[in-house]
Amino acid sequence: MNDSAGDGRNIEAAALPREAGDGTRAVRAGLPEPVKHEPTLPGPVFAAHFHLPGDPTGPYTYGRDENPTWTLLESAIGGLEAPGRDDVETLVFASGMAAISSVLFSQLRAGDAVVLPDDGYQVLPLVRAQLEAYGIEVRTAPTAGDAQLGLLDGARLLWIESPSNPGLDVCDIRRLVEAAHARGALVAVDNTLATPLGQRPLELGADFVVASGTKQLTGHGDILLGYVAGRGGEAMTAVRRWRKIVGAIPGPMEAWLAHRSLATLQLRADRQNATALKVAEVLRSRSEVTGLRYPGLPDDPSHQIAARQMRRYGCVVSFTLPTRARADRFLDALRLVDDATSFGGLRSTAERRGRWGGDAVPEGFIRLSVGAEDPEDLVADLLRALDAAAG
């Protein structure tokens, strides 16, 4: 990518070897070629317009279309999702939902059919209603058991969320992709929970990988961001056009903060994933805990498939306590875990998902996002809170 900022600064992203490890890639991804006296990661470019004498050519013309800070972040994310590939284009958005909407509404037309998971992100029912209002047929099936396979005939797009949020079911992405492509359908995979360090859907054959950068990708709980990556061509051109029309663009400060945060992704992911497994193992021994799910547990229903396509299993553990009241007491008794929505942050969070009303889960269902606290401290806090909730 050979782009130049409005001030003439070269922002060509430095190449990384294909065999570079996750830590090296996270730390170096998207950094420009070094220039004497310039910062290693240039600061955010705040610009609504750029100097543009003569014909409107070149990479930067107007702030809704492109920004040098986005360019570096897009290069960094692309280097994580599809290392070593020059045919993949990445676009950043104002939020994960903006990214999701850009794929759905740029690829689908009235009369098309789309297959969605019925156990995915809580906002998908709202998306379904909007798609149906536009004359698009929406078919739904659970993530587990590759149940979406039975709905692919005649579909234009298959939407996969694996692991699913909040139930943590996993499907065989490659199998679904091959079946969808055989029927002429495109495939998009929501990779939010896994992150590109957990799995790379484009390598499994998907046409699009979509994610919320609000979560573990950036990990500090201080920005909203989303992205879409896919093989360059007509489909991604349509996504870019949708971003331009809707204007669902990130601010330069958010983009810069996201790029800064990527440098610690591997450190955070390894710590959080390892602690999440320890937490899941401890919770498994508690009699009041039912429905425990974590794909990294060898006896989890999703583990076999997850182990074939994932390199890390994520930082989210889900389980159910006997009643709503007991779940509320448990959350109130926690000291190192914030009662908050979202997931993937450095600070552990948990919530009773039923309070939102959009997930088909029991009243006592808890989604726990494991942070970067010392594992022993976090486990002790969870056990103490469980004991307190029993009283």
C-alpha positions as CSV (number, residue, x, y, z in Angstrom):
1,M,0.0,0.0,0.0
2,N,1.7,3.2,-1.2
3,D,-0.2,6.1,0.2
4,S,0.9,9.6,1.3
5,A,-0.7,11.8,3.9
6,G,-1.6,15.4,3.0
7,D,1.6,16.7,4.5
8,G,3.6,14.4,2.2
9,R,4.5,11.9,4.9
10,N,5.1,8.4,3.5
11,I,2.8,6.0,5.3
12,E,3.6,2.9,3.4
13,A,3.2,0.0,5.9
14,A,6.3,-1.8,6.7
15,A,6.2,-5.4,5.6
16,L,6.4,-8.3,8.0
17,P,7.6,-11.8,7.1
18,R,4.8,-14.3,6.6
19,E,6.3,-16.5,9.4
20,A,6.3,-13.7,12.0
21,G,4.8,-14.7,15.4
22,D,1.6,-13.3,16.8
23,G,3.4,-11.1,19.3
24,T,5.7,-9.6,16.6
25,R,2.8,-9.1,14.3
26,A,0.7,-7.4,16.9
27,V,3.5,-5.0,17.9
28,R,4.7,-4.2,14.4
29,A,1.5,-4.4,12.3
30,G,0.6,-1.4,10.3
31,L,3.6,0.7,11.3
32,P,4.9,3.0,8.5
33,E,8.4,2.7,7.2
34,P,10.7,4.6,9.6
35,V,11.5,8.2,8.7
36,K,14.1,10.1,10.6
37,H,12.7,12.4,13.4
38,E,9.2,11.0,12.8
39,P,7.3,9.0,15.5
40,T,7.1,5.3,15.1
41,L,3.3,5.5,15.2
42,P,2.2,8.9,13.7
43,G,-0.4,10.7,15.7
44,P,-4.0,11.0,14.6
45,V,-4.7,13.1,11.5
46,F,-7.6,15.5,12.2
47,A,-8.8,16.6,8.8
48,A,-12.2,17.1,7.1
49,H,-10.5,18.0,3.8
50,F,-7.0,17.9,2.3
51,H,-5.1,20.2,-0.1
52,L,-6.4,19.2,-3.5
53,P,-5.3,21.4,-6.4
54,G,-6.3,20.2,-9.9
55,D,-8.0,17.0,-10.6
56,P,-9.3,15.1,-7.5
57,T,-6.9,12.2,-7.6
58,G,-4.8,10.5,-4.9
59,P,-5.7,8.7,-1.7
60,Y,-6.9,11.6,0.4
61,T,-9.5,14.0,-0.8
62,Y,-12.2,14.3,1.8
63,G,-12.5,13.1,5.4
64,R,-15.5,10.9,4.9
65,D,-13.7,8.8,2.3
66,E,-10.2,8.2,3.7
67,N,-7.9,9.3,6.4
68,P,-4.1,8.4,6.9
69,T,-4.8,7.2,10.5
70,W,-7.4,4.8,9.2
71,T,-5.0,3.6,6.5
72,L,-2.4,2.5,9.1
73,L,-5.0,0.8,11.3
74,E,-6.5,-1.0,8.3
75,S,-3.1,-2.2,7.3
76,A,-2.5,-3.4,10.9
77,I,-5.8,-5.3,11.1
78,G,-5.4,-6.8,7.7
79,G,-1.9,-8.0,8.7
80,L,-3.5,-9.9,11.6
81,E,-6.5,-11.3,9.8
82,A,-4.7,-12.3,6.6
83,P,-0.9,-12.2,7.1
84,G,1.1,-12.3,4.0
85,R,-1.9,-11.8,1.7
86,D,-1.9,-8.8,-0.7
87,D,-5.4,-9.4,-2.0
88,V,-7.2,-8.6,1.2
89,E,-8.7,-5.2,1.8
90,T,-9.7,-3.9,5.3
91,L,-12.1,-1.1,6.1
92,V,-12.7,0.4,9.6
93,F,-16.0,1.6,10.8
94,A,-17.5,3.6,13.7
95,S,-18.7,0.5,15.6
96,G,-19.1,-3.2,15.2
97,M,-22.7,-2.8,14.2
98,A,-21.7,-0.3,11.5
99,A,-19.4,-3.0,10.1
100,I,-22.1,-5.7,10.3
101,S,-24.6,-3.4,8.7
102,S,-22.2,-2.5,5.9
103,V,-21.9,-6.1,4.8
104,L,-25.6,-7.0,5.1
105,F,-27.0,-4.0,3.4
106,S,-24.4,-3.7,0.7
107,Q,-24.7,-7.3,-0.4
108,L,-28.4,-8.0,-0.1
109,R,-31.3,-6.8,-2.3
110,A,-35.1,-7.2,-2.1
111,G,-35.9,-10.8,-2.9
112,D,-32.6,-12.2,-1.6
113,A,-32.4,-14.6,1.2
114,V,-29.9,-14.5,4.1
115,V,-29.1,-17.1,6.7
116,L,-28.4,-15.8,10.2
117,P,-27.7,-17.5,13.5
118,D,-30.6,-17.4,15.9
119,D,-28.3,-17.5,18.9
120,G,-26.0,-14.7,17.9
121,Y,-25.4,-11.1,19.0
122,Q,-28.4,-9.5,20.8
123,V,-29.0,-6.9,18.1
124,L,-29.4,-9.4,15.3
125,P,-33.2,-9.6,15.9
126,L,-33.4,-5.9,15.2
127,V,-31.3,-6.4,12.1
128,R,-33.7,-9.1,11.0
129,A,-36.7,-6.9,11.3
130,Q,-35.0,-4.2,9.1
131,L,-33.9,-6.7,6.5
132,E,-37.5,-8.1,6.3
133,A,-38.8,-4.5,6.0
134,Y,-36.6,-4.2,2.8
135,G,-38.1,-7.4,1.3
136,I,-35.2,-9.7,2.2
137,E,-36.0,-13.2,3.4
138,V,-34.3,-14.1,6.7
139,R,-33.7,-17.7,7.7
140,T,-32.3,-18.6,11.1
141,A,-30.8,-21.6,12.8
142,P,-28.6,-22.3,15.8
143,T,-24.8,-22.2,15.6
144,A,-24.3,-25.6,17.2
145,G,-24.3,-28.7,15.0
146,D,-23.8,-26.7,11.8
147,A,-27.6,-26.3,11.8
148,Q,-27.4,-23.4,9.2
149,L,-26.4,-26.0,6.6
150,G,-30.0,-26.9,6.1
151,L,-31.1,-23.4,5.1
152,L,-28.5,-22.6,2.4
153,D,-30.4,-23.4,-0.8
154,G,-31.1,-20.2,-2.7
155,A,-29.5,-18.0,-0.1
156,R,-27.4,-15.0,-1.2
157,L,-25.4,-14.7,2.1
158,L,-24.6,-16.9,5.1
159,W,-23.8,-15.1,8.3
160,I,-21.8,-17.1,10.9
161,E,-21.0,-16.1,14.5
162,S,-18.5,-18.6,16.0
163,P,-18.0,-18.7,18.9
164,S,-21.6,-17.4,19.4
165,N,-22.3,-14.7,21.8
166,P,-23.3,-15.3,24.6
167,G,-23.8,-19.1,24.4
168,L,-20.2,-19.9,23.1
169,D,-21.3,-22.5,20.6
170,V,-18.9,-23.2,17.7
171,C,-19.6,-24.4,14.2
172,D,-17.3,-25.9,11.5
173,I,-16.6,-22.7,9.5
174,R,-14.8,-24.5,6.7
175,R,-17.6,-27.0,6.2
176,L,-20.2,-24.2,6.1
177,V,-18.2,-22.1,3.8
178,E,-17.7,-24.9,1.3
179,A,-21.4,-25.8,1.4
180,A,-22.4,-22.1,1.0
181,H,-20.0,-21.5,-1.9
182,A,-21.3,-24.7,-3.6
183,R,-24.7,-23.1,-3.6
184,G,-23.5,-19.7,-4.8
185,A,-23.7,-17.9,-1.5
186,L,-21.3,-15.5,0.1
187,V,-20.1,-16.1,3.7
188,A,-19.4,-13.6,6.4
189,V,-18.0,-14.6,9.8
190,D,-18.3,-12.5,12.9
191,N,-14.9,-12.9,14.5
192,T,-15.4,-10.6,17.5
193,L,-15.1,-13.2,20.3
194,A,-12.2,-15.0,18.8
195,T,-10.1,-12.1,17.5
196,P,-7.7,-12.7,14.6
197,L,-5.3,-14.3,17.1
198,G,-8.0,-16.9,17.9
199,Q,-9.0,-17.8,14.4
200,R,-8.7,-16.5,10.8
201,P,-12.0,-17.0,9.0
202,L,-10.5,-15.8,5.7
203,E,-8.0,-18.7,5.8
204,L,-11.0,-21.0,6.4
205,G,-12.6,-19.7,3.1
206,A,-14.9,-17.0,4.2
207,D,-15.5,-14.0,1.9
208,F,-15.8,-11.5,4.8
209,V,-14.5,-11.3,8.3
210,V,-16.4,-8.8,10.5
211,A,-15.7,-7.8,14.0
212,S,-16.3,-5.3,16.7
213,G,-12.9,-3.7,17.6
214,T,-14.6,-2.4,20.8
215,K,-14.0,-5.7,22.5
216,Q,-10.8,-7.7,23.0
217,L,-9.1,-6.4,19.8
218,T,-8.5,-3.1,21.5
219,G,-9.1,-4.3,25.0
220,H,-9.4,-1.1,27.1
221,G,-13.1,-0.5,27.0
222,D,-12.6,3.1,25.8
223,I,-13.5,3.2,22.1
224,L,-16.2,2.0,19.7
225,L,-14.9,0.6,16.5
226,G,-15.6,-2.1,13.9
227,Y,-14.0,-3.5,10.7
228,V,-14.6,-5.6,7.7
229,A,-11.9,-7.5,5.8
230,G,-12.3,-9.4,2.6
231,R,-10.7,-10.2,-0.7
232,G,-10.5,-7.1,-2.8
233,G,-13.1,-7.0,-5.6
234,E,-16.7,-6.1,-6.3
235,A,-18.0,-7.3,-2.9
236,M,-15.6,-5.2,-0.9
237,T,-16.1,-2.2,-3.3
238,A,-19.8,-2.4,-2.4
239,V,-18.9,-2.4,1.3
240,R,-16.6,0.7,0.8
241,R,-19.4,2.4,-1.1
242,W,-21.9,1.7,1.8
243,R,-19.5,3.3,4.3
244,K,-19.2,6.4,2.1
245,I,-23.0,6.7,1.7
246,V,-23.9,6.1,5.3
247,G,-20.9,7.9,6.7
248,A,-20.3,5.3,9.5
249,I,-16.7,6.2,9.9
250,P,-14.4,6.2,13.0
251,G,-12.9,9.4,14.3
252,P,-9.1,9.7,13.8
253,M,-8.5,9.6,17.6
254,E,-10.4,6.4,18.0
255,A,-8.5,4.9,15.1
256,W,-5.2,5.9,16.6
257,L,-6.1,4.5,20.0
258,A,-7.1,1.3,18.4
259,H,-3.8,1.0,16.6
260,R,-1.9,1.8,19.7
261,S,-3.8,-0.9,21.6
262,L,-3.2,-3.6,19.0
263,A,0.5,-3.7,20.2
264,T,-0.6,-5.5,23.4
265,L,-3.2,-7.8,21.8
266,Q,-1.1,-11.0,22.0
267,L,0.0,-10.2,25.6
268,R,-3.6,-9.6,26.7
269,A,-5.1,-12.5,24.8
270,D,-2.6,-15.0,26.2
271,R,-3.1,-13.8,29.8
272,Q,-6.9,-13.6,29.5
273,N,-7.3,-16.9,27.7
274,A,-5.1,-18.8,30.2
275,T,-7.0,-17.3,33.1
276,A,-10.4,-18.0,31.5
277,L,-9.5,-21.7,31.3
278,K,-8.5,-21.7,35.0
279,V,-11.7,-19.9,35.9
280,A,-13.8,-22.4,33.9
281,E,-12.0,-25.4,35.5
282,V,-12.8,-24.0,39.0
283,L,-16.4,-23.2,38.2
284,R,-16.9,-26.8,36.9
285,S,-16.4,-28.0,40.5
286,R,-19.2,-25.8,41.9
287,S,-22.6,-27.6,42.4
288,E,-24.6,-24.5,41.9
289,V,-23.1,-23.8,38.5
290,T,-24.8,-25.4,35.5
291,G,-24.5,-24.9,31.8
292,L,-20.9,-24.0,32.0
293,R,-19.4,-23.2,28.6
294,Y,-15.8,-22.5,27.5
295,P,-14.5,-23.9,24.2
296,G,-11.1,-24.5,25.7
297,L,-12.4,-27.1,28.2
298,P,-11.7,-30.5,26.8
299,D,-15.2,-31.7,27.7
300,D,-17.0,-28.6,26.3
301,P,-19.5,-29.6,23.5
302,S,-17.7,-27.2,21.2
303,H,-14.1,-28.2,22.0
304,Q,-13.5,-30.7,19.2
305,I,-14.4,-28.3,16.4
306,A,-12.9,-25.4,18.1
307,A,-9.6,-27.2,18.5
308,R,-9.5,-27.7,14.7
309,Q,-10.0,-24.1,13.7
310,M,-9.1,-21.9,16.7
311,R,-5.6,-21.1,18.1
312,R,-7.0,-19.4,21.2
313,Y,-10.4,-20.0,22.8
314,G,-11.3,-16.5,24.0
315,C,-11.7,-14.7,27.3
316,V,-15.4,-15.3,27.8
317,V,-16.9,-18.0,30.1
318,S,-20.7,-18.5,30.5
319,F,-22.6,-20.3,33.1
320,T,-26.0,-20.3,34.9
321,L,-26.8,-19.9,38.5
322,P,-30.1,-21.4,39.9
323,T,-32.2,-18.2,40.1
324,R,-32.2,-14.6,39.0
325,A,-31.9,-13.5,42.6
326,R,-28.9,-15.7,43.2
327,A,-27.2,-14.3,40.0
328,D,-27.8,-10.8,41.2
329,R,-26.4,-11.5,44.6
330,F,-23.3,-13.1,43.0
331,L,-22.7,-10.1,40.8
332,D,-23.2,-7.7,43.7
333,A,-20.7,-9.6,45.9
334,L,-17.9,-9.4,43.3
335,R,-15.0,-7.0,44.0
336,L,-12.6,-7.5,41.2
337,V,-15.3,-7.9,38.5
338,D,-17.3,-5.0,37.2
339,D,-21.0,-5.5,36.6
340,A,-21.0,-4.2,33.0
341,T,-21.9,-5.2,29.5
342,S,-19.4,-5.9,26.6
343,F,-16.4,-8.1,27.0
344,G,-12.7,-8.5,26.2
345,G,-11.4,-5.7,28.4
346,L,-8.3,-5.7,30.7
347,R,-10.7,-5.5,33.7
348,S,-13.0,-8.4,34.2
349,T,-16.7,-7.8,33.7
350,A,-19.8,-9.9,34.2
351,E,-23.5,-9.5,33.8
352,R,-26.8,-11.3,33.9
353,R,-27.6,-11.4,30.2
354,G,-31.3,-11.8,30.8
355,R,-31.6,-8.2,31.9
356,W,-31.5,-7.1,28.2
357,G,-34.3,-9.3,27.1
358,G,-32.8,-10.1,23.7
359,D,-31.0,-13.4,24.5
360,A,-32.8,-16.7,24.9
361,V,-31.0,-17.6,28.1
362,P,-32.1,-18.5,31.6
363,E,-32.7,-15.8,34.1
364,G,-29.6,-16.8,36.1
365,F,-27.3,-16.9,33.0
366,I,-24.0,-15.1,33.6
367,R,-21.6,-14.0,30.9
368,L,-18.2,-13.5,32.5
369,S,-15.4,-11.7,30.6
370,V,-12.0,-12.6,32.1
371,G,-9.6,-9.7,32.3
372,A,-5.9,-9.5,33.1
373,E,-6.0,-9.6,36.8
374,D,-3.8,-12.1,38.6
375,P,-5.6,-15.5,38.1
376,E,-5.4,-16.4,41.8
377,D,-7.0,-13.1,42.9
378,L,-9.7,-13.4,40.3
379,V,-10.5,-17.0,41.2
380,A,-10.6,-16.2,44.9
381,D,-13.0,-13.3,44.2
382,L,-15.4,-15.5,42.2
383,L,-15.4,-18.3,44.8
384,R,-16.0,-15.8,47.6
385,A,-18.9,-14.2,45.6
386,L,-20.5,-17.6,44.9
387,D,-20.3,-18.4,48.6
388,A,-21.9,-15.1,49.5
389,A,-24.7,-15.5,46.9
390,A,-25.7,-18.8,48.5
391,G,-26.5,-17.2,51.8
